[in-house]
Amino acid sequence: MAWTKYQLFLAGLMLTTGSINTLSAKWADMFNAKGCQEEPERPFSHPFLQAVGMFLGEFCCLAAFYILICHDKRRPEPRVNRGQSFNPFLFFPPAMCDMMATSIMYVALNMTSASSFQMLRGAVIIFTGLLSVAFLGRRLAPNQWIGIFITILGLVIVGLADFISGNKDSSHKLSDVITGDLLIIMAQIIVSVQMVLEEKFVYTHDVHPLRAVGTEGFFGFFVLSLLLIPMYFIPVGNFANNPRHVLEDALDAFCQIGHQPLILLALLGNTVSIAFFNFAGISVTKEISATTRMVLDSLRTLVIWVVSLALGWEHFHGLQVLGFLVLLVGTALYNGLHRPLLARIPCCARFANEEEGGSGERERLLNDGQRHWCQFTLKKSGVHISDLNWYTML
């Protein structure tokens, strides 16, 4: 069945804005500018301020939700399912997980390449699967276990590629690359906890996806903005790349933006792209399928890698290609994309049907690349959204 022009537009919008999200964040990190003092130019390294901008983009989804509701009221027959009334503080625990994971990943993005950053976020499948078994009582299908083990292999290959490139690439120290990769993996553990919390407490309330994303964005934006104040006074030594060596120097960030206005353009690109990325992702899932969204998100990783190579931000490494392909296979197996292929082979069709029937209506927690996949149900439309990307990330 051919896609409509609107579906093609949504797919292109998701792929474009998702790629811009990570690339704009990395672009901001690559600028050099003077700060508040008359010191030499230095890199723009303000991950927590960047995370605030990301949450602002998510917060904008709440405004988009109410605009959608107002527009829907003008129709003779409203089509938007507003969902049930709920306590907004249900979103507070997952929002705090989102805040911690996003901040850690922005710190890591300063230490490693944009392509490795995006690839390593695939580790969320491993931890989400294990946590869903431990805390939600879910039984993973054999293909999901195989997908997890293949994903682990892909992560090892990507990490090995970073280790080799760290010895040759002068833009990042080897110790920074290794630390950045480990921080990304650690952040995926927090993202997995967020997903389990969302599935256990949130999706049962039939919350509209845009409203859910916007509510989490509100909590993340409000809390992290307040935390910038104590961060201004917390010394962390050489861990922070700012003159005062504090956890986050927001004033210094604004001074650098004043000396180099293009940094503001990069930050705005990150904020605006995450808002449109969430909208496009939700729409792709509803208008086309969740599988299409997962495929587009995998293509986003490829786009980020190709653009980074074209701009000279990183060098080509064959192991990265192998790692990407292995991660892609692991993600596809975990999400059951092999079943349609098996169904077309006469000798395997029965096996594919049995596997599908055994899994029943099991909801799968999928990977995102940028910030995290959520479990919601649009009961009115009958569409199961088991792979909503809230961010991220990036």
N, C-alpha and C positions, 0 to 999 in steps of 0.2 A: 504494500500500500504506500503510495507516494505521499511525501510530507506536503502540507500546505505551506504557503509563503509565511504565514504567522509562525508555524512550527520551526521552519528554517531560521526565521529571525530569532526565535527564542534560543535555539541551539547555538547560533552564532554569538548571541549576546552572552550566554553562559560561558562559552569557551573564551571569548575575548575578555570579559570582565574578570573571570577567574584567573586568567594569565596576568592581566594588569595588576591584580591584587598583590601577587608575590613579587612581580618585577618592579612595581613602584616602591614597595618597601625596601627591596635591595638597592634600587636606584638612590633612595634617600641615604642609605648607609654609605654609599660610595662618594658622596660629596665631601669636599674639604672646605672649611670656612673658619674665620676667626670667631671667637666667642665674645663674652662681655669684657674680657681683659685684652690688652694689646699683646697677645701672644701669637706665635706663628699659626698658620692655618692647620687644622687637624680634622680628622674624620667626624662626621655627624653620627654620634653613637648615643642615641636616646631611645632605647627599646620600650620603656614604660610609657613615654609620651606617645610613641607610635601605637602602642596598644590602646591608649585612650582614643586615638583617632579611629581605630578599627571598631571599637565599641560605639562610637558616635555613628558610624555607618550602619551598624546593626540597629541602633536606636531609631534611625530614620525609617526603618521598616515599620515601626509602630505608627508613625505619621502616615505612611503609605497605606496601612491597614484602615485607618479611619477615613482617609480619602476614598478608599475603595468602598467602604460602607456607605458613605454619603452619596457616592455615585450610584450605588446599587439601590438606594432608597427611591431614586427617581424612576426606576423601572416599574412597569405594571406588576411584574412578579419578581420579587427579589431572588437572586440566585446564590448569593454568598452565604455560606454557613458560618454564622458568627460564633458558634460553639456555645458551650455551657458557661455559666458564671463560675469563676474560680478565684482562689486566693493567690494574688500575684506573688506572694512570698514563697510559693511552691517552686518558683524559678530561682530563688536566691541561692540555694546550694549548688545547682548546676552552673549558675552564672559565676559563682566564685571559683569553681573548677575551671571554667572557661577563662576567667581572668588570669589565674595562675599559669595555665597551659599556654595561653597566648603570649604572656609576658616572657615566659621562658623561651618560647620559640623565636620571639623577636631578638632576644639576647643571642640565641644560637645563630640567627641569620647573619649577625655581624661577624661570625667566626667561620662560616662555611659558605659554599656556593648555593645559588638559588635552586639549581636543579637537584642537588643532593638534598637540600632542605625539603623540596617537594616530594622526592622519592621516599625519603625516610619516614615521612608522615604516614606511609602505608603500614607502619608497624601498629597502627591503631587496631587493625583487624585482629592481631594476635591477642592483645590484652582485652579487647572487647569480647572476643569469643570466650576466653578463659573466665573473665568476670561474670559473663552471662550464665555460664555453667555453674559457677560457684554460688552466685547470689540470686539468680533468677530461676534456677532449676532447669535451664534449657538443655536439651540434648542436641549436640551438634551432629550433623550428618557426616558420613565418611569423607565426602568431597570437601567439607568445611575444614576437617582436621588436616587433610592433605593440603588444602589451600594455605592453612596456617604454617605448616612446615616448609612449603615452597616459599612463602613470604619471608620466613626467617632466613632461608638460603639467599634470597634476593637482597635482604638487608646486609648480610655478610659480604656479598659481592660489592654492593655500593660502598660499604665502609672500607673495604679493601681498596677500591678505586680512589677514595678520598685519601687513604693513607699513602698510596703511591704518588698521587698528585701533590700531596702536602710536602713531599720531599723535593718536588720540582718547581712548584708554584710559589713565587715570592710574595704574592698578594695576601696569603694566609699562612701563618706559622703552622707547623705540623701539630703542635700541642693545641693550638686554637681549633684546628679542624676536628681533631679527635674529641675535644671538649664539646664543641658545637654539635657534633653528631650524637654524642651521649645525651646532651641536653634535649635534643629533639626526641630521642627515644623516651626519655623520662617524661617529657610533656605528653606523649601519647598515652602513657599510663594514666595521667590525670584526665585526659580526654575520654578515656575508656570509662573511668569512674563517673564522669559527667553523663555519658550515654546511658549507663545503667541506672543512674538516678532519674534521668529524664524518662526512661521507659517505665520505671517502677512507680513514679509519682505523678508524672505530668501528662503523658499521652492519653491516659484513661479519662481525662477531663475534656477531651474533644476540643482542644484549643486550636484556633486558626493558626497556621504556620507563621504568617507574617506577624501576628500578634505575639506569638511565642518568641520569635527571633527578636522583636522589638523590646519585649519585656526583659529578656536576658541582657540585651544591649543597654537598656536603661540602668539596670543594677551594676553591670560592669563599668559603664561610663561614670556613674555617680561615685561608686566606691573607689575606683582606681584614681579618679581625679582628686579625691580627698587624700588618698595615700601618697600622692605626689608631694604633699606638704612635709610629712615626716621623712620621706625618702630624701628630701633636700638636706637633711641634717644627719643622715646615717652614713658614717664612713665605712668604706669597703676596700680601701687601699687601691692596689693596682688593678683590681677586678673591673673598676669603672674607668672608662676612657674620657674623663672630664677633669678640668684643672683642680677642682676641689676634692676629687676622689670620693664622691658620695654616691649613694645608690642611684639617684636620678637628680640631675640638675636641670629642672625645667626652664629656669631663667636663662641659663647658658644656651639651651636649645633655641629659645626665641631670639637670642642675640645672633646665633649662627644663621637662623632663618633670615634675619634682617640683613646680614652681610651677603647671603646667597639665597635670593628669593626662589630659585628653582627648587630648593628643598621643600618649600611650601607647596609647590605644584605636585611634587612627588607624594607628599602627605595627603593632599586633597585627592589625588588619584587613588590612593589606598582607601580612603574613606568612602568616596563615591562608588568605587568599583565593588566594594563589599556589599553595599546596599543593593546595587543592581544585580550582583551575583546571586544574592539570596533570593531576590524576586525571580530572576531567570531560572534558577534551579528548581524552585517550587513550581513554576509554570511548566517547565519541561517534564517534571514528574507527573503533573496533572494532565497535560495536553498530549504527551507522548508515552513515556514509561519510565519507571525507576531504573530499568536496565540501561536505557539510553543515557540517563543522567550519569550513571557510573562510567559508561564508556567515554562520555564527554570529559569527565573529570580526569580520566586516565590520559586522554589527549591533551588536557591542560598541562600535565607534567611534561609531555613531549614538546609542546609549544614553548614553555618556559626554558627548557634545555636548549632548543634550537635558537631562540632569541638571545640567550646568554652567550652562546657560541658566536653568533653573528655580531654581537656588540663587543666581543673580545673580553667579556667579563670572566670567562673561564676557558680552559683548553679542552680539546677533544680527548676523551679517554675511552677506549674500547670496552673496558670493564663496566663503565657506566651504562653503555648500551645493553650489555648482557644483563646487568642488574635490573635495568628498567623492564626488559622483556620477562625476566623471571618474576619480578613483582607483579607484572601485568597478568601472567599466567596464574599466580597465586590468588590474586584478587578475583579473577574470572571464575576459578574453581570454587572459591569461598562463596561467591554469590550465585553459583549455579548456571553460569553462562554456557557450560559445556552441554547442558541437556538438549537445547535445540539442535546442536551439531550431531549428538548421538542419535537423536530421533530421526534424522535423515538417513542414517545407516541402517539397513534392514536388520542386520545381525545384532545391532545394539539398541534398536528402538524399544524392545521390551524392557531392557535394563534401565533405560532412561525413564520410561513410564513408571516402573516400580520405584525408582529413586525419588521421582517427583511425588508419587503418592505417599511414600513413607514420610516425606518431609511435611506433607499436609499444608496447613496454613502457617507454618513456623515463620515468624518474622525474623529477618536477618538484619543484624546491625552492620551497616556497610561503612567503607572508608570514605572520607572526604577529600582530600587535600587540601584541606587551607583547612576548617578550624576544625570538623567534628560533625558526626551523623546522628540524627535524632529520630525517635519513634513517635509518630503521630498518626491518627486515622481521620480522614475526612469522611465521616459516616454518611453525610448527605449525598456525596457524589459516588461513594463506594470505592474510592481510590485509596489504597494503602500506601502511605508515604513512609517507607522504612529507611530512607537514605537522605534526609534533609540535611544539607550543609548549613551550619549556622554561621560560619565565619567566612571561620577562617580563615584563618589563617592563612588565609595566606596562601 
